[in-house]
Amino acid sequence: MGALHWVIACALCTITRGQVITYQLAAVKPYGMRYKITPETTEKEVNTKKCFQLPGSKEDVVKAQSVFPTMDGFKFLREEYYRGRYCAVWQNITHWAQKKNVYTLWVTNSSCGVAPVHYEMRGYNSLLGSHYDKYEIAYTEFDNSFPPSIFDLPINETKKCGVLPGSAAEHRVLANPMEDLVGRHQPWAHEVFHHYRRQHGRSYGSVRELEHRQSIFVHNMRFVHSRNRAALSYTLALNHLADRMPQELAALRGRRRSRAPNTGQRFPTELYTGLILPESLDWRMYGAVTPVKDQAVCGSCWSFATTGAMEGALFLKTGVLTPLSQQVLIDCSWGFGNYACDGGEEWRAYEWIKKHGGIASTESYGTYKGQNGLCHYNQSEMLGKITGYVNVTSGNITAVKAAIYKHGPVAVSIDASHKSFSFYSNGIYYEPKCGESGVPRARESLRRCQDTPVPAWAGRGPHIPPLCCSDVHSTGCSPHPSPPVLSPAANETGELDHAVLAVGYGVLQGETYWLIKNSWSTYWGNDGYILMAMKDNNCGVATEATYPILA
């Protein structure tokens, strides 16, 4: 069996159903040129073609994108049937530092010569003791005949092409995504990761951790880029979470669902009969919402959702926006079944606020620590006495909109377990996988139940069963008295692992959405916010909404 080679001088890649086109032209002197043609809409023009360019350099010579591996080093291995086709199997094994990579290519004969069928890469890192990488490419269609004009740019004057903003290293990956998969060396990975570390001030304790974090980062970058190529209703971006392990991301989702029913009041639907709701509403515009905060590495999202609803209610009553303390709820509500940075529920926090005559302001209690602390509030400085709280009718989108309109921002629970949520950037978020079972929710730190000791200083109220790890996957026993209106199977209460604040709603290009405030800093999402689709009650925004009733 002779050697196998591919010869490619130019390449192009169409993305998002042809809306974006990238060109890699190796013949442009001196080091080649990358072009990106993308639609641009301004206040004066709509969807005009915009050109950007990224020149090569002596250290980074532009090479035409190939969907095939470079065959240097490949050796014929065997012949076999693969997916019903008789194939020759070629393989290349390389070693780089502590990494061993095994590349395997299946090819077959066709009417136009040798055609690729399947390509597979498996990487093993001896330092980490694990497979750090694996991917496969299935060649479903192959044609080696095409006119040279296919590589002509649709814009005549390339000198009008602008310079791409942001990280040049990441733009090189975006312009040539297949190189990541078929190339045997990935110097770009070091460069992009180095830029990320510098941007976010990352340092690691060992070479082992550095290798591990870079591997996580590379996989997340591939995920972000692949989702953005799919032309969804939203876009993703690499953010400060891009080097986090799955269990570290899970630690941010501290909404822990228990089987215990709460004592919240029924939403008075009859009082809102005939209410005409505005098409859109944003309580930020009225001064009812405090700035986005960062919960840090602490599963305290439930405390941010609670204080957000309390802040809005107080604003509607007094006209004054007062930042309230999440830390006091973290430190002091253990006796009501919350577990501070290891998770909790908003209604348990309401119960604590009700019993103790209000909640401390951030100014009186002290700044947020991002960790558990000693309870030390001053009763004389408590704000916002409440008589109770309301469970908005589960699954009823109109009821949730009415609650936001009449009572201000509302605490809601969502399924945020999907990687698409972690890297959301802008647009209307719709995740078809929301509500799918089998996603790990609980952390080891939550493996404690009724026998967990409660600090002596914790305020003790009426008997409320504490939150247990065994309760996390519960899907029966909703605290809402009314049956869900919209398909609850996709957004059952046991799947809701994150608490956030609904500060409004609206319509964008005909699609309705919730305006959601998160607590993962302004580096996440759109300055800390996300637009979540109302369609199908996606990710459960309308499943467990609550708001407090001020005295």
C-alpha positions as CSV (number, residue, x, y, z in Angstrom):
1,M,0.0,0.0,0.0
2,G,1.6,3.3,-1.1
3,A,1.8,6.6,0.7
4,L,-1.3,8.8,0.9
5,H,-1.1,12.6,0.5
6,W,-3.5,15.5,0.1
7,V,-2.5,18.7,-1.8
8,I,-4.5,21.8,-0.9
9,A,-3.5,25.4,-1.6
10,C,-6.7,27.3,-0.8
11,A,-9.7,26.6,1.5
12,L,-12.9,28.1,2.6
13,C,-15.4,27.3,5.3
14,T,-19.1,28.3,5.5
15,I,-20.6,28.8,8.9
16,T,-24.1,29.3,10.1
17,R,-25.7,28.1,6.9
18,G,-23.5,30.2,4.7
19,Q,-24.1,33.5,6.6
20,V,-20.4,33.6,7.5
21,I,-17.6,32.5,5.2
22,T,-13.9,32.2,6.1
23,Y,-11.1,32.0,3.5
24,Q,-7.5,30.7,4.1
25,L,-5.4,31.8,1.2
26,A,-1.8,30.5,1.4
27,A,-0.8,32.1,-1.9
28,V,-1.2,35.7,-0.6
29,K,2.3,37.1,0.1
30,P,4.3,37.1,2.2
31,Y,2.8,34.7,4.8
32,G,-0.8,34.1,3.6
33,M,-4.1,35.8,4.6
34,R,-7.3,34.8,6.4
35,Y,-10.5,36.6,5.4
36,K,-13.9,36.5,7.2
37,I,-17.0,37.7,5.4
38,T,-19.9,38.3,7.8
39,P,-23.3,40.1,7.7
40,E,-23.3,43.5,9.5
41,T,-26.3,45.5,10.5
42,T,-26.0,49.2,11.6
43,E,-28.4,52.0,12.1
44,K,-28.0,52.9,8.4
45,E,-27.6,49.4,6.7
46,V,-29.1,46.0,7.3
47,N,-27.2,42.7,6.7
48,T,-24.5,44.2,4.4
49,K,-21.4,42.1,3.8
50,K,-18.5,43.1,6.0
51,C,-15.0,41.9,5.4
52,F,-12.3,41.3,8.1
53,Q,-8.7,40.1,7.5
54,L,-6.1,38.4,9.7
55,P,-2.6,38.3,8.0
56,G,-0.2,35.5,8.6
57,S,3.3,36.1,10.0
58,K,6.7,34.4,10.0
59,E,5.7,32.5,13.1
60,D,2.2,31.9,11.9
61,V,2.1,31.1,8.2
62,V,-1.4,30.8,6.9
63,K,-2.1,27.3,5.5
64,A,-5.2,26.3,3.7
65,Q,-7.7,24.6,5.9
66,S,-7.9,20.8,5.4
67,V,-10.5,18.4,6.5
68,F,-8.0,15.7,6.2
69,P,-5.0,14.9,8.4
70,T,-1.5,15.5,7.2
71,M,-0.3,12.0,6.3
72,D,3.3,12.4,7.3
73,G,4.1,9.7,9.8
74,F,1.0,7.6,9.0
75,K,1.6,3.9,8.4
76,F,-0.7,1.3,6.8
77,L,-2.2,-0.8,9.5
78,R,-4.8,-3.2,8.0
79,E,-7.8,-3.6,5.7
80,E,-11.3,-4.0,7.1
81,Y,-14.9,-3.3,6.7
82,Y,-16.0,-0.1,8.4
83,R,-19.7,0.9,8.4
84,G,-20.4,-1.4,5.4
85,R,-17.4,-0.1,3.3
86,Y,-14.2,-1.9,2.6
87,C,-11.4,0.4,3.9
88,A,-7.7,0.7,4.3
89,V,-6.7,1.7,7.8
90,W,-3.8,4.1,8.4
91,Q,-2.5,5.1,11.8
92,N,0.0,7.5,13.3
93,I,1.2,7.5,17.0
94,T,3.0,10.5,18.3
95,H,4.4,11.5,21.7
96,W,4.6,15.1,23.0
97,A,5.7,15.7,26.5
98,Q,3.5,13.5,28.7
99,K,0.9,13.1,25.9
100,K,0.4,10.1,23.6
101,N,-1.8,10.7,20.6
102,V,-3.2,7.9,18.4
103,Y,-4.6,9.0,15.0
104,T,-6.5,6.5,12.9
105,L,-7.9,7.1,9.3
106,W,-10.2,4.9,7.3
107,V,-10.2,5.4,3.5
108,T,-11.9,3.7,0.6
109,N,-11.7,3.7,-3.2
110,S,-14.4,5.7,-5.0
111,S,-15.2,6.8,-8.5
112,C,-13.1,9.9,-7.9
113,G,-10.1,8.1,-6.3
114,V,-9.3,7.6,-2.7
115,A,-12.0,9.0,-0.4
116,P,-11.9,9.4,3.4
117,V,-14.5,7.6,5.5
118,H,-13.7,8.2,9.1
119,Y,-11.0,9.8,11.2
120,E,-10.4,9.3,14.9
121,M,-8.0,10.8,17.5
122,R,-7.4,9.5,21.0
123,G,-5.1,11.3,23.4
124,Y,-3.7,10.0,26.6
125,N,-1.9,12.2,29.1
126,S,0.5,10.2,31.4
127,L,0.8,13.2,33.7
128,L,-2.9,13.3,34.4
129,G,-3.3,9.6,34.1
130,S,-6.4,10.0,31.9
131,H,-7.6,10.5,28.3
132,Y,-7.4,14.2,27.9
133,D,-8.9,14.3,24.4
134,K,-10.9,12.2,21.9
135,Y,-12.8,13.2,18.8
136,E,-14.1,11.7,15.6
137,I,-14.8,13.0,12.1
138,A,-17.3,11.2,9.9
139,Y,-16.9,12.0,6.2
140,T,-20.5,11.7,4.9
141,E,-19.9,13.3,1.5
142,F,-16.7,13.8,-0.6
143,D,-16.1,15.5,-3.9
144,N,-12.7,16.4,-5.2
145,S,-13.9,18.5,-8.2
146,F,-14.8,22.2,-7.8
147,P,-14.2,25.4,-9.9
148,P,-11.3,27.6,-8.8
149,S,-13.7,30.6,-8.7
150,I,-15.1,29.2,-5.4
151,F,-12.2,30.8,-3.7
152,D,-12.9,34.3,-5.1
153,L,-13.9,36.7,-2.4
154,P,-17.4,38.2,-2.8
155,I,-15.9,41.6,-1.9
156,N,-13.8,43.0,-4.7
157,E,-11.6,45.5,-2.8
158,T,-9.9,43.5,-0.1
159,K,-8.1,46.6,1.0
160,K,-11.4,47.7,2.6
161,C,-11.3,44.7,4.9
162,G,-11.0,45.6,8.6
163,V,-9.0,44.1,11.4
164,L,-10.8,41.6,13.7
165,P,-11.1,42.8,17.3
166,G,-10.2,40.6,20.3
167,S,-7.7,37.7,20.6
168,A,-5.8,37.0,17.4
169,A,-5.1,33.5,18.6
170,E,-8.8,32.7,19.0
171,H,-9.6,34.3,15.7
172,R,-7.1,31.9,14.0
173,V,-9.0,29.0,15.5
174,L,-12.4,30.4,14.4
175,A,-11.1,31.0,10.9
176,N,-9.7,27.4,10.6
177,P,-11.8,25.2,13.0
178,M,-11.0,21.9,11.3
179,E,-7.2,22.4,11.9
180,D,-8.0,21.8,15.6
181,L,-9.2,18.3,14.7
182,V,-7.0,17.2,11.9
183,G,-3.8,18.8,13.0
184,R,-1.4,16.8,15.2
185,H,0.1,19.8,16.9
186,Q,-1.8,22.6,18.6
187,P,0.5,25.5,19.4
188,W,-2.6,27.7,19.2
189,A,-4.0,26.1,22.3
190,H,-1.1,27.4,24.4
191,E,-1.4,30.8,22.9
192,V,-5.2,31.2,23.4
193,F,-5.0,29.7,26.9
194,H,-2.1,32.0,27.8
195,H,-4.2,35.0,26.6
196,Y,-7.1,33.7,28.7
197,R,-4.9,33.3,31.8
198,R,-3.5,36.8,31.4
199,Q,-7.0,38.3,30.9
200,H,-8.5,36.7,34.0
201,G,-5.4,36.6,36.2
202,R,-5.2,32.8,36.4
203,S,-2.3,31.0,38.1
204,Y,-2.1,27.3,39.0
205,G,-0.3,25.4,41.7
206,S,1.4,22.8,39.6
207,V,2.2,21.7,36.1
208,R,-0.3,18.9,36.5
209,E,-3.1,21.4,37.2
210,L,-2.0,23.7,34.4
211,E,-2.2,20.8,31.9
212,H,-5.6,19.8,33.3
213,R,-7.0,23.4,33.1
214,Q,-5.8,23.8,29.6
215,S,-7.5,20.6,28.5
216,I,-10.8,21.8,30.0
217,F,-10.4,25.2,28.4
218,V,-9.7,23.7,24.9
219,H,-12.8,21.5,25.2
220,N,-14.9,24.4,26.3
221,M,-13.6,26.5,23.5
222,R,-14.5,23.9,20.9
223,F,-18.0,23.7,22.4
224,V,-18.5,27.4,22.3
225,H,-17.3,27.7,18.7
226,S,-19.4,24.7,17.5
227,R,-22.6,26.1,19.1
228,N,-22.0,29.5,17.6
229,R,-21.6,27.9,14.1
230,A,-25.1,26.3,14.5
231,A,-26.9,29.7,14.1
232,L,-29.0,29.4,17.2
233,S,-31.1,32.1,18.7
234,Y,-28.3,32.9,21.1
235,T,-24.5,33.0,21.1
236,L,-21.9,31.8,23.5
237,A,-18.6,33.2,24.6
238,L,-15.6,32.1,26.6
239,N,-15.8,33.7,30.0
240,H,-14.2,33.5,33.4
241,L,-15.7,30.0,33.8
242,A,-13.9,28.5,30.8
243,D,-11.2,26.6,32.8
244,R,-13.6,25.3,35.5
245,M,-14.2,21.6,36.1
246,P,-17.8,20.4,35.9
247,Q,-18.0,20.0,39.7
248,E,-16.8,23.5,40.1
249,L,-19.5,24.8,37.9
250,A,-22.0,22.7,39.8
251,A,-20.9,24.4,43.0
252,L,-22.4,27.7,41.6
253,R,-25.8,26.1,41.2
254,G,-26.8,26.0,44.9
255,R,-30.5,25.7,44.6
256,R,-31.3,22.5,46.5
257,R,-34.9,21.2,46.0
258,S,-36.4,19.3,49.0
259,R,-39.5,17.2,49.4
260,A,-40.9,19.4,52.1
261,P,-43.9,21.6,51.1
262,N,-43.6,25.2,52.1
263,T,-46.2,27.4,53.7
264,G,-46.4,30.0,50.9
265,Q,-49.7,31.5,49.9
266,R,-51.6,30.6,46.7
267,F,-51.2,33.1,43.9
268,P,-54.6,35.1,43.8
269,T,-55.3,34.6,40.1
270,E,-58.8,35.9,40.5
271,L,-57.5,39.3,41.5
272,Y,-55.8,39.8,38.1
273,T,-58.7,38.8,35.8
274,G,-58.8,41.3,33.0
275,L,-55.4,42.8,33.9
276,I,-53.8,44.3,30.8
277,L,-50.1,43.5,30.9
278,P,-47.6,45.6,29.0
279,E,-45.8,43.8,26.1
280,S,-42.4,44.4,27.8
281,L,-41.2,45.4,31.3
282,D,-37.8,46.0,32.7
283,W,-37.6,46.9,36.4
284,R,-34.0,48.1,36.0
285,M,-35.4,51.1,34.1
286,Y,-37.3,52.2,37.2
287,G,-34.5,51.8,39.7
288,A,-35.8,48.6,41.4
289,V,-32.8,46.4,40.8
290,T,-29.3,46.6,42.4
291,P,-26.1,45.9,40.4
292,V,-25.1,42.4,39.4
293,K,-23.0,40.7,42.1
294,D,-20.7,37.7,42.1
295,Q,-21.5,34.8,44.4
296,A,-17.9,33.5,44.0
297,V,-17.2,29.8,44.6
298,C,-20.2,29.4,46.9
299,G,-23.6,27.8,46.2
300,S,-25.5,30.8,47.5
301,C,-27.6,31.6,44.5
302,W,-30.7,31.1,46.6
303,S,-29.7,34.0,48.8
304,F,-29.2,36.4,45.9
305,A,-32.6,35.5,44.4
306,T,-34.2,36.1,47.8
307,T,-32.6,39.4,48.4
308,G,-33.3,40.5,44.8
309,A,-37.1,39.9,45.4
310,M,-36.9,41.7,48.8
311,E,-35.1,44.7,47.3
312,G,-37.7,45.1,44.6
313,A,-40.6,44.8,47.0
314,L,-39.0,47.4,49.4
315,F,-38.4,49.7,46.5
316,L,-42.0,49.5,45.4
317,K,-43.2,50.3,48.9
318,T,-40.7,53.0,49.9
319,G,-39.3,54.4,46.6
320,V,-35.7,53.7,47.9
321,L,-33.5,51.0,46.6
322,T,-31.5,49.4,49.5
323,P,-28.9,46.7,48.9
324,L,-29.7,43.8,51.2
325,S,-27.3,41.3,52.7
326,Q,-27.0,37.8,51.2
327,Q,-24.4,37.0,53.9
328,V,-26.9,37.3,56.8
329,L,-29.0,34.6,55.1
330,I,-26.0,32.4,54.5
331,D,-24.8,32.8,58.1
332,C,-28.1,32.7,60.0
333,S,-30.8,30.6,58.2
334,W,-29.4,27.1,59.0
335,G,-32.2,26.4,61.4
336,F,-34.7,26.7,58.5
337,G,-33.0,24.0,56.4
338,N,-30.5,26.1,54.4
339,Y,-26.9,25.0,54.2
340,A,-25.1,28.3,53.4
341,C,-22.6,27.9,50.6
342,D,-23.7,24.3,50.2
343,G,-27.1,25.3,48.9
344,G,-30.6,26.3,50.0
345,E,-34.0,27.5,48.9
346,E,-35.6,30.9,48.7
347,W,-38.7,30.0,50.6
348,R,-36.6,28.9,53.6
349,A,-34.9,32.3,53.5
350,Y,-38.4,33.9,53.5
351,E,-39.3,31.9,56.5
352,W,-36.2,33.1,58.4
353,I,-36.9,36.8,57.4
354,K,-40.5,36.4,58.5
355,K,-39.6,35.1,62.0
356,H,-36.8,37.5,62.6
357,G,-38.6,40.7,61.6
358,G,-36.8,41.5,58.4
359,I,-33.4,41.3,56.9
360,A,-30.1,43.2,57.4
361,S,-28.9,45.6,54.7
362,T,-25.4,45.1,53.2
363,E,-24.2,48.2,55.0
364,S,-25.3,47.1,58.4
365,Y,-24.3,43.5,58.2
366,G,-21.1,43.8,56.2
367,T,-19.9,42.9,52.8
368,Y,-20.5,39.5,51.1
369,K,-17.7,37.0,51.8
370,G,-18.4,34.2,49.4
371,Q,-18.1,31.7,52.3
372,N,-19.8,30.7,55.5
373,G,-19.5,33.0,58.5
374,L,-20.7,33.7,62.0
375,C,-24.2,35.0,62.4
376,H,-24.0,38.5,64.0
377,Y,-27.0,40.7,62.9
378,N,-28.3,43.6,64.9
379,Q,-32.1,43.2,65.4
380,S,-32.6,47.0,65.5
381,E,-31.3,47.4,62.0
382,M,-33.5,44.9,60.3
383,L,-35.5,46.0,57.2
384,G,-38.5,44.7,55.3
385,K,-40.8,42.9,57.7
386,I,-42.9,40.3,55.8
387,T,-46.1,38.6,56.5
388,G,-45.4,35.7,54.2
389,Y,-44.6,34.9,50.5
390,V,-46.5,33.7,47.5
391,N,-46.0,30.7,45.3
392,V,-46.9,31.8,41.7
393,T,-49.1,29.3,39.9
394,S,-46.6,26.7,38.6
395,G,-46.1,26.8,34.8
396,N,-48.5,29.7,34.3
397,I,-46.5,32.2,32.3
398,T,-49.3,34.8,32.4
399,A,-49.4,34.6,36.2
400,V,-45.6,35.1,36.5
401,K,-45.8,38.1,34.2
402,A,-48.6,39.5,36.3
403,A,-46.5,38.9,39.5
404,I,-43.6,40.8,38.1
405,Y,-45.8,43.6,36.9
406,K,-47.6,44.1,40.2
407,H,-45.0,43.0,42.7
408,G,-41.6,43.7,41.2
409,P,-38.8,41.3,40.5
410,V,-39.6,37.7,41.3
411,A,-37.3,34.9,42.5
412,V,-37.3,32.0,40.1
413,S,-35.6,28.6,39.8
414,I,-34.2,27.2,36.6
415,D,-32.3,24.2,35.2
416,A,-28.8,25.7,34.6
417,S,-27.0,22.4,34.5
418,H,-26.1,22.7,30.8
419,K,-22.8,23.9,29.4
420,S,-24.7,26.3,27.1
421,F,-25.9,28.2,30.1
422,S,-22.4,28.5,31.6
423,F,-21.1,30.2,28.5
424,Y,-24.2,32.2,27.4
425,S,-23.3,35.6,25.9
426,N,-26.4,37.2,24.2
427,G,-29.6,36.5,22.4
428,I,-32.7,34.5,23.5
429,Y,-31.5,31.3,25.3
430,Y,-33.4,28.2,24.4
431,E,-32.0,24.8,25.5
432,P,-33.9,21.7,24.3
433,K,-32.0,19.6,26.8
434,C,-33.4,21.5,29.8
435,G,-35.2,19.1,32.1
436,E,-33.5,16.0,30.9
437,S,-32.9,13.6,33.8
438,G,-29.6,12.0,34.8
439,V,-27.5,15.2,35.2
440,P,-25.5,15.2,38.4
441,R,-26.7,17.8,40.8
442,A,-25.4,17.2,44.3
443,R,-21.9,17.7,45.6
444,E,-20.2,15.5,48.1
445,S,-20.5,18.3,50.6
446,L,-24.2,17.9,50.6
447,R,-24.1,14.3,51.7
448,R,-25.6,15.0,55.1
449,C,-29.2,14.9,56.2
450,Q,-31.4,15.1,59.2
451,D,-28.5,14.3,61.6
452,T,-26.5,17.3,60.5
453,P,-25.6,19.5,63.5
454,V,-27.0,23.0,63.4
455,P,-24.9,25.8,65.0
456,A,-26.2,26.8,68.4
457,W,-26.4,30.4,67.3
458,A,-28.7,29.7,64.4
459,G,-32.2,31.1,64.8
460,R,-34.7,28.3,65.1
461,G,-38.2,28.7,63.8
462,P,-41.0,26.2,63.3
463,H,-40.1,22.7,62.4
464,I,-39.1,22.6,58.7
465,P,-37.4,19.5,57.5
466,P,-33.8,20.3,56.5
467,L,-32.5,19.9,53.0
468,C,-31.0,16.5,52.2
469,C,-28.9,15.2,49.4
470,S,-31.5,12.5,48.9
471,D,-34.0,15.2,48.1
472,V,-32.1,16.8,45.3
473,H,-33.5,14.6,42.6
474,S,-37.1,14.6,43.9
475,T,-39.7,15.4,41.3
476,G,-42.9,14.9,43.2
477,C,-44.4,17.2,45.8
478,S,-44.4,20.6,44.3
479,P,-45.0,23.4,46.8
480,H,-47.4,25.1,44.4
481,P,-51.1,24.4,45.1
482,S,-52.1,24.9,41.4
483,P,-51.3,22.3,38.7
484,P,-48.8,23.3,36.1
485,V,-50.3,24.8,32.9
486,L,-47.3,24.1,30.6
487,S,-45.6,20.8,30.0
488,P,-44.1,20.0,33.4
489,A,-42.4,16.9,32.2
490,A,-39.6,19.0,30.6
491,N,-39.1,21.2,33.6
492,E,-39.9,19.2,36.7
493,T,-39.1,20.8,40.1
494,G,-36.3,18.3,40.8
495,E,-34.4,19.5,37.8
496,L,-34.3,23.1,38.9
497,D,-30.8,23.6,40.4
498,H,-30.2,27.3,40.2
499,A,-32.0,30.3,41.7
500,V,-32.1,33.7,39.8
501,L,-34.1,36.8,39.7
502,A,-36.7,37.6,37.0
503,V,-36.6,41.4,36.6
504,G,-38.8,41.7,33.5
505,Y,-39.9,40.2,30.2
506,G,-40.2,41.3,26.6
507,V,-40.3,40.4,22.9
508,L,-37.3,40.3,20.5
509,Q,-37.9,39.6,16.8
510,G,-41.2,38.0,17.6
511,E,-39.8,35.7,20.4
512,T,-41.0,36.2,24.0
513,Y,-38.4,36.1,26.8
514,W,-37.8,36.5,30.5
515,L,-35.2,39.1,31.6
516,I,-33.1,37.2,34.2
517,K,-30.5,38.6,36.6
518,N,-27.8,36.1,37.5
519,S,-25.2,36.2,40.3
520,W,-22.1,35.1,38.4
521,S,-20.6,38.6,38.0
522,T,-20.8,41.0,35.0
523,Y,-18.2,38.8,33.2
524,W,-21.0,36.3,32.6
525,G,-23.7,36.6,30.0
526,N,-24.8,40.1,28.9
527,D,-23.4,42.1,31.8
528,G,-24.6,39.5,34.2
529,Y,-28.1,39.1,32.5
530,I,-29.7,36.5,30.2
531,L,-32.8,36.5,28.1
532,M,-34.5,33.1,28.6
533,A,-37.2,31.9,26.1
534,M,-40.8,31.7,27.4
535,K,-41.4,29.0,24.8
536,D,-42.4,25.7,26.4
537,N,-41.5,27.1,29.8
538,N,-37.9,26.3,28.8
539,C,-35.6,25.5,31.7
540,G,-38.5,26.0,34.1
541,V,-38.5,29.8,34.7
542,A,-42.3,29.7,35.4
543,T,-42.2,26.5,37.5
544,E,-41.3,27.7,41.0
545,A,-41.6,31.5,41.1
546,T,-42.0,33.3,44.5
547,Y,-42.2,36.8,45.9
548,P,-42.5,38.2,49.4
549,I,-45.4,40.0,51.0
550,L,-44.3,43.1,53.0
551,A,-46.0,43.9,56.2
